[in-house]
Amino acid sequence: MFQIFQCTLIRRCLNRNLLLKSIRLNTTSSATKIRKNIPKKKIGAQNLRRTDSKLQHESTSYIVSLLNENRAENSPSKILEKHLSIVTSVTVGGAINLEKALCAIDSYDHQVIIPEEVLSVKTTGSNLMILSNGTLVGWNMTEEDIVSNFLPQLKNSIESQFDVFESEEIDWIELKEVSDRPLNNGNSYLHGEILVVQGLTEKERLLDMAAFAIGLSRSTRLSILETQLDGFLELTKQNSDRLANGKRLITTEHEFLKITGKLYQLRGKLNLYSELIDTPDLYWTEPFLEKIYNSVSKILDINSRIAIMNRKLDYATEEQRAFLSVLNEKKSTRLEWIIILLIMIEVGFEMFHFYEKYEENKQQSVQSVDE
């Protein structure tokens, strides 16, 4: 019986490894953008994807028309590239206490963009947004700038700080002037993979930037969970390899239960305890902000990454159950042998008692014959 369960588990493990390999191959294009502490290369404005070519040309011409540049010298796309800056999202912890953060940044020019969600800190030529979900988003800042200049000051306000941070970079441009016939009705939008921030007032632009920041933070928060899941999969792979090589499992039942609990906890963080799969409540009353949020999520493949992660969690959880069933089968087999051994001992005692009675009866028969 144990051999049957072991063969079944080996087949499941091999199928699981093949499926995960297929998933990794299918998601290579999106995974290359999400790397730990590695900034993404700047995208040329002439090589944008996920954008209709006609709309892209119209948007490029519109942006360049608002820039004080001589269009005769360079093509519109080259002019646009000269004005691109970067926005960097770094997830540093499970959450940030904004009240403590306000005290830490009191010496800076700051303001509350969205109550209990987003703080804005102005510095020379840049802007840092502190999100309550545990993410710092720097406009015209690199990951190194954020971590070295602001993280030490905000350390006491960060809850459950991570040992390893996840970062994401994307290009952006701010249009402080709006034409008489603005594109997208004067609202901020995505030009391919470039964030275009525009608005009549600074308050409008900051609110749009906050929507972009929250959407961008969704990617780095998801990357944290993906990294944790990869660590669990590496642990389970060792057990799969041992079974595939015909070796015994060295992990105990307690450890398997612990890993299973952590997998369920990870699934809860992904689906229940965060807004990774839901649209924040703010955007229900602000359709333009919701459009920005959803657009950023789309270019970063958030929905497909969440679906893939849930599939990985399904197989990882099933694998742990299979390992536990093997251990339970071994335990059941051990108990069966113990019961058989006890029965054999009982039979031995009974046979000994039977032999004693036989000898006693035999002696009594001999004595009666002698008499």
C-alpha positions in Angstrom: 0.0 0.0 0.0 2.8 2.4 0.9 4.5 1.8 -2.5 1.2 2.6 -4.3 0.9 5.9 -2.5 4.6 6.7 -3.1 4.3 6.1 -6.8 1.2 8.3 -7.0 2.9 11.1 -5.2 5.9 10.9 -7.5 3.7 11.2 -10.5 2.0 14.2 -9.0 5.3 15.9 -8.2 6.6 15.3 -11.7 3.4 16.7 -13.2 3.6 19.7 -10.9 7.2 20.4 -11.9 6.4 20.2 -15.6 3.4 22.6 -15.2 5.4 25.1 -13.2 8.1 25.1 -15.9 5.4 25.7 -18.5 4.0 28.6 -16.4 7.4 30.2 -16.1 8.0 30.0 -19.8 4.6 31.5 -20.6 5.3 34.5 -18.2 8.8 35.3 -19.1 7.9 38.5 -20.8 6.3 39.9 -17.6 8.7 38.4 -15.2 11.7 40.2 -16.8 10.2 43.5 -15.7 9.8 42.5 -12.1 13.2 41.9 -10.7 14.4 42.5 -7.1 16.3 45.8 -6.8 17.1 45.9 -10.5 15.8 49.0 -12.4 14.0 48.4 -15.6 15.7 49.8 -18.8 14.2 52.9 -20.2 11.7 52.3 -23.0 12.2 54.2 -26.2 9.1 56.2 -27.1 9.2 54.8 -30.6 9.1 51.2 -29.3 6.1 51.4 -27.0 3.8 48.4 -26.8 0.2 47.8 -25.8 -0.7 51.0 -27.7 -2.5 51.6 -30.9 -0.1 53.1 -33.4 -2.4 55.9 -34.5 -3.2 56.8 -30.9 0.5 56.6 -30.0 1.4 59.0 -32.8 -1.4 61.4 -31.8 -0.3 61.3 -28.1 3.4 61.8 -29.0 2.6 64.8 -31.2 0.3 66.2 -28.5 3.0 65.9 -25.7 5.7 67.4 -27.9 3.5 70.3 -28.9 3.5 71.3 -25.2 7.3 71.1 -24.9 9.5 74.0 -25.7 11.6 72.1 -28.3 12.6 72.7 -31.9 10.8 69.9 -33.8 12.9 70.4 -36.9 16.0 69.0 -35.2 14.7 65.7 -33.9 11.7 63.4 -34.4 8.8 63.7 -31.9 9.7 60.4 -30.3 13.3 61.5 -29.7 12.2 64.8 -28.3 9.9 62.9 -25.9 12.6 60.6 -24.7 14.7 63.6 -23.7 12.0 64.8 -21.2 11.3 61.4 -19.7 11.9 60.9 -16.0 11.6 57.8 -13.7 9.1 56.9 -11.0 10.2 54.2 -8.6 8.1 52.1 -6.3 9.8 50.3 -3.4 7.8 48.1 -1.0 9.6 48.1 2.3 7.1 46.5 4.7 3.6 45.2 5.4 2.2 48.7 6.2 3.3 52.2 7.2 1.8 54.1 10.1 1.1 57.5 8.5 0.8 59.3 11.8 4.3 58.3 12.8 5.5 59.0 9.2 4.1 62.6 9.5 6.2 63.2 12.6 9.3 61.8 10.9 9.0 64.1 7.8 7.8 67.1 9.7 10.8 69.1 8.6 9.9 68.6 4.9 7.3 70.3 2.8 4.5 67.8 2.9 0.8 67.3 2.5 -1.9 64.6 2.8 -3.1 63.6 -0.7 -5.5 60.9 0.3 -6.4 60.7 4.1 -5.1 57.6 5.7 -3.6 56.4 2.4 -1.1 58.7 0.7 1.3 61.4 2.0 3.4 63.5 -0.4 6.8 64.9 0.5 8.4 67.5 -1.7 12.2 67.8 -2.2 14.3 69.6 -4.7 13.3 68.4 -8.1 11.5 65.3 -6.8 8.5 64.1 -4.9 8.1 61.1 -2.5 4.8 59.5 -1.8 4.4 57.5 1.3 1.6 54.8 1.0 -0.1 53.2 4.0 0.2 49.8 2.2 4.0 49.7 3.0 5.3 51.3 -0.2 7.4 54.3 -1.0 7.0 55.8 -4.5 9.6 58.3 -5.6 9.0 60.6 -8.6 12.4 61.5 -10.2 14.0 59.2 -7.6 15.9 55.9 -7.9 15.6 53.0 -5.5 18.9 54.0 -4.0 17.7 57.6 -3.4 14.6 56.3 -1.6 16.3 53.7 0.5 19.3 55.8 1.6 17.7 59.2 2.0 14.2 58.4 3.5 14.1 54.9 4.8 16.2 55.6 7.9 13.9 58.4 8.9 10.7 56.4 8.3 12.1 53.2 10.0 10.0 53.6 13.1 6.8 54.0 11.1 7.2 50.9 9.1 5.3 47.8 10.3 6.7 44.4 9.6 9.7 45.7 7.6 11.0 43.2 5.0 14.5 42.0 4.9 14.6 42.3 1.1 12.7 45.0 -0.8 11.0 44.8 -4.1 11.2 47.7 -6.6 9.7 48.7 -9.9 10.6 51.6 -12.2 8.6 53.1 -15.1 9.0 56.3 -17.2 6.8 59.4 -16.7 6.4 62.9 -17.9 4.6 65.9 -16.4 2.7 68.4 -18.5 2.1 71.5 -16.5 0.4 73.2 -19.5 -2.8 72.0 -21.1 -3.8 73.0 -24.6 -7.2 74.3 -25.7 -8.1 70.8 -27.0 -6.3 68.5 -24.6 -5.9 64.8 -25.2 -8.0 62.5 -22.9 -10.1 65.5 -21.9 -7.2 66.9 -20.0 -6.9 63.9 -17.6 -3.7 62.0 -17.0 -3.2 58.8 -18.9 -0.8 56.1 -20.1 1.2 56.7 -23.3 2.2 53.1 -23.9 4.3 52.4 -20.8 4.9 56.1 -20.0 2.9 57.8 -17.4 1.6 61.2 -18.7 0.6 63.4 -15.8 -1.4 66.5 -16.8 -4.0 68.7 -15.1 -5.0 72.4 -14.7 -3.9 72.6 -11.1 -1.2 71.0 -9.0 -3.8 69.4 -6.7 -5.3 67.5 -9.7 -1.8 66.4 -10.9 -0.9 65.2 -7.4 -4.1 63.2 -7.1 -3.4 61.6 -10.5 0.1 60.9 -9.4 -1.2 59.2 -6.2 -3.5 57.0 -8.4 -0.4 56.0 -10.5 1.6 55.4 -7.3 -1.0 53.1 -5.8 -1.3 51.1 -9.1 2.5 50.9 -9.3 2.8 49.7 -5.7 0.4 46.9 -6.5 3.2 45.3 -8.6 5.9 45.5 -5.9 3.6 44.2 -3.2 2.7 41.3 -5.4 6.4 40.7 -6.1 7.0 40.3 -2.3 4.4 37.5 -2.2 5.8 35.9 -5.4 9.3 35.9 -3.8 7.9 34.2 -0.6 6.1 31.6 -2.7 9.2 30.8 -4.7 11.0 30.2 -1.4 8.3 27.7 -0.4 8.4 26.0 -3.8 12.2 25.6 -3.4 11.6 23.7 -0.1 8.9 21.4 -1.5 11.1 20.7 -4.6 13.7 19.1 -2.3 11.1 16.6 -1.0 9.9 16.0 -4.6 13.4 15.2 -5.7 14.0 12.8 -2.8 10.8 10.8 -3.7 11.7 10.9 -7.4 15.1 9.3 -6.5 13.4 6.7 -4.3 14.7 8.2 -1.0 12.7 8.6 2.2 11.2 11.9 3.3 13.3 13.6 6.0 10.7 16.4 6.7 8.5 15.6 9.7 4.7 15.8 9.8 4.9 18.9 12.0 7.1 20.7 9.4 4.7 19.8 6.6 1.8 21.2 8.6 3.8 24.3 9.3 4.5 24.8 5.6 0.9 24.2 4.7 -0.2 26.8 7.2 2.2 29.3 5.7 0.8 28.6 2.2 -2.7 29.3 3.4 -1.4 32.4 5.1 0.2 33.5 1.8 -3.1 32.8 -0.1 -4.9 35.0 2.5 -2.5 37.9 2.0 -3.1 37.6 -1.8 -6.9 37.2 -1.8 -8.3 38.3 1.5 -6.2 40.7 3.6 -5.1 43.2 1.0 -6.6 45.1 -1.9 -4.5 43.3 -4.5 -7.5 41.7 -6.2 -10.0 44.5 -5.4 -10.3 48.1 -6.6 -9.7 50.6 -3.7 -12.9 52.2 -2.4 -11.7 55.7 -3.4 -12.0 54.9 -7.1 -15.6 54.0 -7.0 -16.4 57.7 -6.7 -13.5 58.8 -9.0 -13.8 57.1 -12.4 -10.8 58.9 -13.9 -8.6 57.7 -11.0 -9.9 54.2 -11.4 -9.0 54.3 -15.1 -5.5 55.3 -14.2 -5.2 52.6 -11.5 -6.5 49.9 -13.9 -4.3 51.0 -16.8 -1.1 50.7 -14.6 -2.3 47.3 -13.4 -2.8 46.2 -17.0 0.7 47.2 -18.3 2.3 45.4 -15.3 0.2 42.2 -15.9 -1.2 42.2 -12.4 -4.3 40.1 -13.1 -2.4 37.4 -14.9 0.3 37.3 -12.3 -2.3 36.9 -9.5 -4.0 34.1 -11.5 -0.7 32.3 -12.0 0.2 32.7 -8.3 -3.1 31.3 -7.2 -2.5 28.3 -9.5 1.0 27.8 -8.0 -0.5 28.0 -4.5 -3.1 25.3 -5.5 -0.4 22.9 -6.6 1.9 23.6 -3.7 -1.0 23.0 -1.2 -2.0 19.8 -3.0 1.6 18.7 -2.9 1.8 19.2 0.9 -1.4 17.2 1.3 0.2 14.4 -0.8 3.3 14.4 1.4 1.1 14.3 4.5 -0.8 11.4 3.1 2.4 9.5 2.6 3.5 10.1 6.2 0.0 9.1 7.4 0.2 5.9 5.3 3.6 5.1 6.8 2.1 5.7 10.3 -0.9 3.5 9.5 1.4 0.8 8.2 3.5 1.0 11.4 0.4 0.7 13.5 -0.8 -2.3 11.5 2.5 -4.0 12.1 2.3 -3.2 15.8 -1.1 -4.7 16.0 0.0 -7.8 14.1 3.0 -8.1 16.5 0.7 -7.8 19.5 -1.6 -10.4 18.1 1.3 -12.7 17.5 2.5 -12.2 21.1 -1.1 -12.9 22.3 -1.2 -16.1 20.2 2.2 -17.1 21.6 0.9 -16.7 25.2 -2.3 -18.7 24.3 -0.2 -21.5 22.7 2.0 -21.6 25.8 -1.1 -21.8 28.1 -2.5 -24.5 25.8 0.8 -26.4 26.1 0.8 -26.1 29.9 -2.8 -27.4 30.0 -1.9 -30.2 27.7 1.1 -31.2 29.8 -1.0 -31.0 33.0 -3.7 -33.2 31.5 -1.1 -35.6 30.2 0.4 -36.0 33.7 -3.0 -36.4 35.2 -3.8 -39.2 32.7 -0.5 -40.9 33.5 -1.2 -40.8 37.3 -4.7 -42.1 36.9 -3.4 -45.1 34.8 -0.8 -45.8 37.5 -3.4 -45.9 40.2 
